[in-house]
Amino acid sequence: MRVLLVYYSRTGRTKDIALAIKSKLECDIVEIHDKANRKGFMGYVKSSLQTILGQQTELNIIDHNPKDYELVIIGTPIWVQNMSVPIRTYLYQFGNKMQEVAFFCTMGGSGFETTFRKMADLSTGNPKATLAITEESVKKRKYDDDVEAFVKEIDKVLNPEIEEVKG
Ligand SMILES: Cc1cc2nc3c(=O)[nH]c(=O)nc-3n(C[C@H](O)[C@H](O)[C@H](O)COP(=O)(O)O)c2cc1C
């Protein structure tokens, strides 16, 4: 397998996009869980605070090593203009083991540019493709074209010779 897709999703929106990508691209897929209770209003407050303080969390055991993949796709919800705490923790643990990366996120509406920059800093420094989808688009299921374009960018990285022939 050449591609690993890793994502975290607190309320299911990032998961929807992860599954849409998986339906168009052959890849292994891992959903990250952490040990913190992030449910309800208190979970929202805790998640915001941990993000602002730059804290990490305790992750479930992940048995896929990103080192074994040509490219790792990482998906996160935006939390306080930043990546979610579980994804930050994942990148601290595994970011330096990745060969190539691509990022996607879901969000209320803002924070993806700085988030992708920070995710790049914690991994290879240079994502090959990025995709940001609003929660409104997820709800209305209006993301197919954007997901398609994202997967095409990744295909170009995996199969550069095909792109050369196309000219
Ligand atoms: C703690 C917390 C902070 C958030 N901060 C932002 C934000 O700064 N900007 C934004 O556009 N959306 C923000 N959101 C909204 C989420 O990014 C959005 O609802 C996302 O689609 C949730 O993804 P999920 O269902 O995969 O957890 C925040 C949500 C949470 C829980």
The ligand as an SDF file (V2000), in Angstrom:
LIG
                    3D

 31 33  0  0  0  0  0  0  0  0999 V2000
  -12.8570   23.2200   20.2700 C   0  0  0  0  0  0  0  0  0  0  0  0
  -13.3020   23.6540   18.9040 C   0  0  0  0  0  0  0  0  0  0  0  0
  -12.7770   24.8140   18.3480 C   0  0  0  0  0  0  0  0  0  0  0  0
  -13.1470   25.2140   17.0510 C   0  0  0  0  0  0  0  0  0  0  0  0
  -12.5290   26.2980   16.4800 N   0  0  0  0  0  0  0  0  0  0  0  0
  -12.8090   26.6230   15.1850 C   0  0  0  0  0  0  0  0  0  0  0  0
  -12.1210   27.6980   14.5240 C   0  0  0  0  0  0  0  0  0  0  0  0
  -11.2400   28.3470   15.0860 O   0  0  0  0  0  0  0  0  0  0  0  0
  -12.4300   27.9800   13.2340 N   0  0  0  0  0  0  0  0  0  0  0  0
  -13.4000   27.2800   12.5610 C   0  0  0  0  0  0  0  0  0  0  0  0
  -13.6230   27.5930   11.3840 O   0  0  0  0  0  0  0  0  0  0  0  0
  -14.0680   26.2510   13.1540 N   0  0  0  0  0  0  0  0  0  0  0  0
  -13.7930   25.9010   14.4340 C   0  0  0  0  0  0  0  0  0  0  0  0
  -14.4480   24.8490   15.0370 N   0  0  0  0  0  0  0  0  0  0  0  0
  -15.4810   24.1170   14.2650 C   0  0  0  0  0  0  0  0  0  0  0  0
  -14.9310   22.7940   13.7000 C   0  0  0  0  0  0  0  0  0  0  0  0
  -13.7030   22.9710   13.0260 O   0  0  0  0  0  0  0  0  0  0  0  0
  -15.9220   22.1990   12.7040 C   0  0  0  0  0  0  0  0  0  0  0  0
  -17.1870   22.0460   13.2940 O   0  0  0  0  0  0  0  0  0  0  0  0
  -15.4380   20.8570   12.1660 C   0  0  0  0  0  0  0  0  0  0  0  0
  -16.1270   20.5550   10.9740 O   0  0  0  0  0  0  0  0  0  0  0  0
  -15.6650   19.7130   13.1700 C   0  0  0  0  0  0  0  0  0  0  0  0
  -15.1390   18.5310   12.6310 O   0  0  0  0  0  0  0  0  0  0  0  0
  -15.4630   17.0900   13.2390 P   0  0  0  0  0  0  0  0  0  0  0  0
  -16.9500   16.8750   13.1060 O   0  0  0  0  0  0  0  0  0  0  0  0
  -14.6960   16.1490   12.3750 O   0  0  0  0  0  0  0  0  0  0  0  0
  -15.0220   17.0670   14.6720 O   0  0  0  0  0  0  0  0  0  0  0  0
  -14.1100   24.4470   16.3300 C   0  0  0  0  0  0  0  0  0  0  0  0
  -14.6690   23.3030   16.9250 C   0  0  0  0  0  0  0  0  0  0  0  0
  -14.2650   22.9020   18.1850 C   0  0  0  0  0  0  0  0  0  0  0  0
  -14.8460   21.6400   18.7880 C   0  0  0  0  0  0  0  0  0  0  0  0
  1  2  1  0
  2  3  1  0
  2 30  2  0
  3  4  2  0
  4  5  1  0
  4 28  1  0
  5  6  2  0
  6  7  1  0
  6 13  1  0
  7  8  2  0
  7  9  1  0
  9 10  1  0
 10 11  2  0
 10 12  1  0
 12 13  2  0
 13 14  1  0
 14 15  1  0
 14 28  1  0
 15 16  1  0
 16 17  1  0
 16 18  1  0
 18 19  1  0
 18 20  1  0
 20 21  1  0
 20 22  1  0
 22 23  1  0
 23 24  1  0
 24 25  2  0
 24 26  1  0
 24 27  1  0
 28 29  2  0
 29 30  1  0
 30 31  1  0
M  END
$$$$
